[in-house]
Amino acid sequence: MPKIAEIEYTPNPNAVKFVLKEAVVVGFPKSFPNAETAEHDELAKGLFAVGNVTSVFMQDKFLTVTKTDDKGWPEMLPLLAAPIRAAAGAGGGTGAAAPARIFTKIEDENDPMLRDIRMVLESAILPALAADGGGLELIGRHEKQVMIRYVGACGSCPASLTGTLVAIEGMLQKEVDPEIVVISV
């Protein structure tokens, strides 16, 4: 049973981050962009069942819920707390931290540019996004174009398509290749 340590508002006014006392995911993060994708995950399914939930993102000891504009957080938070508290923790309730590995979409160990991009994302960008209840998936690359998909609070945040994208691109240009272009898909 994950206990809620904190509830944090994110830069996205429709997303809230629940910081938990134990892990809800061990290994790769889980992203549920709609109720249909949550069918086989009891916690995500329970959160969507509350109503007005548009996405759920889980990573290690936090989860982010994004909602519609129809209801305010004061009304939603108590409803969301119930399925979180009722859920089983990941990893047998050990509270163990999830491994740092993030990317699942593309694996090419022989691509030095992808290796360098992953290193920058994992060391500098993903921790910053996770602090605000979000993350990103590396979808792929074509020459010097890097495709990413935002998840969690970042998935529908207005800042993700402007300032955040520019910052990610700038960091990758500085650390990997000055001609990299980052595209959000």
Residue pairs with C-beta under 8 A, 6 or more apart in sequence:
1 85
1 86
1 87
1 88
1 89
2 20
2 21
2 22
2 24
2 84
2 85
2 87
2 89
3 20
3 21
3 22
3 85
4 18
4 19
4 20
4 21
4 81
4 84
4 85
5 19
5 20
5 21
5 61
6 18
6 19
7 16
7 17
7 18
7 19
7 77
8 16
8 17
8 18
8 19
8 133
9 16
9 17
9 73
10 16
10 17
10 64
10 132
10 133
10 134
10 153
10 157
11 132
11 153
11 157
11 159
12 66
12 132
12 133
12 134
12 153
12 154
12 156
12 157
12 158
12 159
14 54
14 66
14 67
14 68
14 69
14 156
15 64
15 65
15 66
15 67
15 133
15 134
15 152
15 153
15 156
15 157
16 64
16 65
16 67
16 73
16 76
16 77
16 80
16 133
16 153
17 62
17 63
17 64
17 132
17 133
17 152
17 153
18 62
18 63
18 64
18 65
18 80
18 84
19 61
19 62
20 61
20 62
20 63
20 84
21 61
21 95
22 61
22 89
22 90
22 93
22 94
22 95
23 60
23 61
23 89
23 90
23 91
23 94
23 95
23 96
23 97
23 98
24 43
24 58
24 60
24 61
24 62
24 63
24 87
24 89
24 90
25 58
25 59
25 60
25 90
25 98
26 60
26 90
26 91
26 96
26 98
26 99
27 98
27 99
27 101
28 101
28 102
28 104
29 57
29 58
29 59
29 60
29 98
29 102
29 135
29 151
29 152
30 41
30 44
30 56
30 57
30 58
30 59
31 55
31 56
31 57
31 58
31 135
31 137
31 151
31 152
31 155
32 38
32 41
32 44
32 48
32 55
32 56
32 57
33 55
33 151
33 155
34 48
34 54
34 55
35 45
35 48
35 53
37 44
38 44
38 45
38 47
38 48
38 56
39 45
42 87
42 88
43 56
43 58
43 63
43 83
43 84
43 87
44 56
44 58
46 82
46 83
46 86
46 87
47 53
47 56
47 63
47 65
47 80
47 83
47 84
48 56
49 83
50 76
50 79
50 80
50 83
51 71
51 79
52 67
52 68
52 70
52 71
52 76
53 65
53 66
53 67
53 68
53 80
54 66
54 67
54 68
54 156
55 65
55 66
55 151
55 152
55 155
55 156
56 63
56 64
56 65
56 66
57 63
57 64
57 66
57 133
57 134
57 135
57 151
57 152
57 153
57 155
58 64
59 98
59 130
59 135
59 152
60 97
60 98
61 95
61 97
62 130
62 133
63 84
64 133
64 134
64 152
64 153
65 76
65 80
66 152
66 153
66 155
66 156
67 73
67 76
89 95
90 98
100 122
102 118
102 121
102 122
102 126
102 135
102 137
102 138
103 118
103 121
103 137
103 138
104 137
105 137
105 138
105 139
105 140
106 114
106 138
106 139
106 140
106 141
108 114
109 115
111 141
113 141
113 176
113 177
114 138
114 141
116 175
116 176
117 138
117 141
117 146
117 172
117 176
117 180
118 138
120 171
120 172
120 175
120 176
121 136
121 138
124 171
124 175
125 136
125 168
125 171
126 135
126 136
129 135
129 136
129 150
129 152
129 154
129 164
132 153
132 154
133 152
133 153
133 154
134 150
134 151
134 152
134 153
134 154
134 155
134 157
134 160
135 150
135 151
135 152
135 154
136 148
136 149
136 150
136 151
136 154
136 168
137 148
137 149
137 151
138 146
138 147
138 148
139 147
139 148
139 149
139 185
140 146
140 147
141 147
144 177
144 179
144 180
144 181
145 180
145 181
145 182
145 183
146 172
146 180
146 181
146 182
146 183
147 183
147 184
147 185
148 168
148 182
148 183
148 184
148 185
149 155
149 184
149 185
150 157
150 160
150 184
154 160
154 164
157 164
160 184
161 184
165 182
165 184
168 182
169 180
169 181
169 182
172 180
172 182
173 179
173 180
